Each structure stands twice: as C-alpha cells, then as structure tokens.
Amino acid sequence: MNKTGVKICGLQSVEVLKSMVNLPVDYIGFVFADSKRRIDGVQAGELLRVLDEWTSGSRPRSVGVFVNPGDALLNDVMEKAPLDVIQLHGQESPERCREIREYFGIQVFKAWSVDSQGQRERLADELAAYVGTIDALLLDTYDPLYGGGSGKTFAWDRIPAYQAWTHQHGIPLFVAGGLTADNAEKLVHEYHPEGLDVSSGVETNGVKDIAKITAFVERVKQA
C-alpha cells in the first residue's frame, strides 16, 4: 500500500455496511470470536454480498477475526462466507498460522498484543518463527481478558521496533487499539503504518456510526 489502508472492523449490520459503499475503505472486518460484535457464517455471507456493491475504488477485502479457532469453526465460516483474509488474535503458533494459510489458500494476518512492560530486545526472537507464515502483523493493545480489542491505545513509541521487523521481511504493519478520527492522523504522520484497524472508535453506544466512520476514513486518507 502506498497510502495507509483503512480497516473497519466488527461490522454486523447490512444497513450500516450499505451506507459505507461510497467510502474508500480497504478492509472490512467480521468478528467470529467471543465479542459483542460476533456474527456467524450466515450473517457474514449476507454482509459479503454488500461488498460487491462498493462504488468507491476497489472492493474492500473481507477479513475474518478469530481467536484460537478450531477447524470446525473455520470450515463452517469459510463455506458460508469465503473470506479474503483470516486474522488471528489468539496464541496461534507459527505452525498453526501456516496450516490455516495453506489449507484455505488465503492471507493470514497475525495480531500481536503490545504490553507496555514487554521487552523490545526479545521481539526478533519472538517473531522470527512467524517469517513465511503470516502476511501482515497487527499491533493491538494487550488486554488480559481477550488479548486485544480493549479500545485503548498502547505506547506508540514501541511501533518502530515492530516496524523494523516487518520492513525487513516485507510484510505490512497494521495498528489497532483506541483509534479514533482525532488521533489517527497523528499516528499516520508520525509512523506511516501500512494499515489502521478501527472498531469501537467509530461507534456510538456500541453501534457503528456512519458519521464517525466517514470522519475516520477522511482523516486517514488525507493524512
């Protein structure tokens, strides 16, 4: 990506998704893990059909968000809603990432929880085994309950350490965690990540807000 891509995650409503078809969104995320935003394969199939109606730029790529998924869940979802990307938010090993990637023949994004107490010097060792098994690294704020999706930001000064690894291996770096239209522009200007992933930051009372989505996309694309 020459410019920072935008991923709007946690879509549940066909109506909301239809209201977004004129926005230059790069990825649409659907959650299949324990979450208030969780949907099933049938719902995802209905939402996927909306992506074919996109009028702004190319069709967004569909991303399924999973946490330590079993084969039965993956097969059920992929049969009913053939996704473009599988995003893994659990403790999936490099071997599991490779297995999923090769079995379904699609890209795998690996979420990485960033704990402010983590050791930067261990990054190379921890990530080394994932070379060749994932197609993007997504940084999210560490959450002890779910591992991510807390809606809180992490210390952005930790981004360059991960960015050095992704650049070395030629894969994109996405950033999530507490993003809003108000802070996304600053993040793009300072760190130039390949993608931003937002969910709660474009919601009002837990529901996707088209005004906030529009503002977020415009701020990122103009940055």
SULMO-V449237 format. One record per run of one state. SS is the DSSP state (H for helix, E for strand, C for the rest). FROM is the first residue (numbers start at 1). LEN is the number of residues. If there is no record, write none. Layout:
ss	from	len
SS	FROM	LEN
SS	FROM	LEN
//
This chain:
ss	from	len
C	1	4
E	5	5
C	10	4
H	14	5
C	19	8
E	27	5
C	32	6
E	38	1
C	39	2
H	41	11
C	52	9
E	61	6
C	67	4
H	71	10
C	81	4
E	85	4
C	89	5
H	94	11
C	105	2
E	107	8
C	115	5
H	120	9
C	129	7
E	136	6
C	142	14
H	156	14
C	170	2
E	172	4
C	176	5
H	181	11
C	192	3
E	195	4
C	199	1
H	200	3
E	203	2
C	205	2
E	207	2
C	209	1
H	210	13
C	223	1
//
